[in-house]
């Protein structure tokens, strides 16, 4: 059975990072077309920060600096975030 650290890393690498990057690109297109709202512009910054945080988590997992317990907490928070996002 895949452990929580592997599940978390896989989820981040294969789902969250690509989707975040796609969303950032969508917002940048709006910005370049001068159709971006202030919320869109703020979203670019927020998503870039979120992307950096995800990359730090992946690095921490790769360097075994994140405990199983912390990995489980992060995994559960991301799952909750995904569920809340899919409801909207």
C-alpha positions as CSV (number, residue, x, y, z in Angstrom):
1,X,0.0,0.0,0.0
2,X,1.2,3.5,-0.9
3,X,2.1,5.5,2.2
4,X,0.7,8.9,2.9
5,X,3.9,10.7,1.9
6,X,3.9,9.0,-1.5
7,X,0.1,9.7,-2.0
8,X,0.7,13.4,-1.0
9,X,3.6,13.8,-3.4
10,X,1.8,12.1,-6.2
11,X,-1.3,14.3,-5.7
12,X,0.7,17.5,-5.6
13,X,2.9,16.5,-8.6
14,X,0.3,15.0,-10.8
15,X,-2.8,17.1,-10.0
16,X,-2.4,20.2,-7.9
17,X,0.7,21.7,-9.5
18,X,-0.5,21.2,-13.1
19,X,-4.0,22.6,-12.3
20,X,-2.5,25.6,-10.4
21,X,-0.2,26.3,-13.3
22,X,-3.1,26.1,-15.8
23,X,-5.1,28.5,-13.6
24,X,-2.2,31.0,-13.4
25,X,-1.9,30.9,-17.2
26,X,-5.6,31.5,-17.6
27,X,-5.3,34.6,-15.3
28,X,-2.3,35.8,-17.2
29,X,-4.2,35.6,-20.5
30,X,-6.9,37.8,-19.0
31,X,-4.2,40.2,-17.8
32,X,-2.6,40.3,-21.2
33,X,-5.9,40.9,-22.9
34,X,-6.7,43.7,-20.4
35,X,-9.8,41.8,-19.2
36,X,-8.5,40.9,-15.8
37,X,-10.3,42.2,-12.7
38,X,-8.5,43.2,-9.5
39,X,-9.5,39.8,-8.1
40,X,-7.8,38.1,-11.1
41,X,-4.6,40.1,-10.6
42,X,-4.7,39.2,-6.9
43,X,-5.3,35.6,-7.9
44,X,-2.1,35.5,-9.9
45,X,0.0,36.5,-6.9
46,X,-1.9,34.2,-4.6
47,X,-1.6,31.2,-6.9
48,X,2.1,31.8,-7.5
49,X,2.6,31.9,-3.7
50,X,0.5,28.7,-3.4
51,X,2.6,27.1,-6.1
52,X,5.8,27.9,-4.2
53,X,4.3,26.4,-1.1
54,X,3.5,23.2,-3.0
55,X,7.1,23.0,-4.3
56,X,8.4,23.4,-0.7
57,X,6.2,20.6,0.4
58,X,7.4,18.3,-2.4
59,X,11.0,19.2,-1.6
60,X,10.4,18.5,2.1
61,X,8.9,15.1,1.2
62,X,11.8,14.2,-1.1
63,X,14.3,15.1,1.6
64,X,12.2,13.3,4.2
65,X,11.8,16.4,6.3
66,X,8.0,16.0,6.7
67,X,6.7,13.5,9.2
68,X,4.0,11.0,8.4
69,X,1.6,12.9,10.7
70,X,2.3,16.2,9.0
71,X,2.0,14.6,5.6
72,X,-1.4,13.2,6.6
73,X,-2.6,16.6,7.8
74,X,-1.4,18.3,4.6
75,X,-3.1,15.6,2.5
76,X,-6.4,15.9,4.4
77,X,-6.3,19.7,4.0
78,X,-5.7,19.5,0.3
79,X,-8.5,16.9,-0.1
80,X,-10.9,19.2,1.8
81,X,-9.8,22.1,-0.5
82,X,-10.4,19.9,-3.6
83,X,-13.9,18.9,-2.3
84,X,-14.9,22.5,-1.5
85,X,-13.7,23.6,-4.9
86,X,-15.6,20.9,-6.7
87,X,-18.8,22.0,-4.9
88,X,-18.6,25.4,-6.5
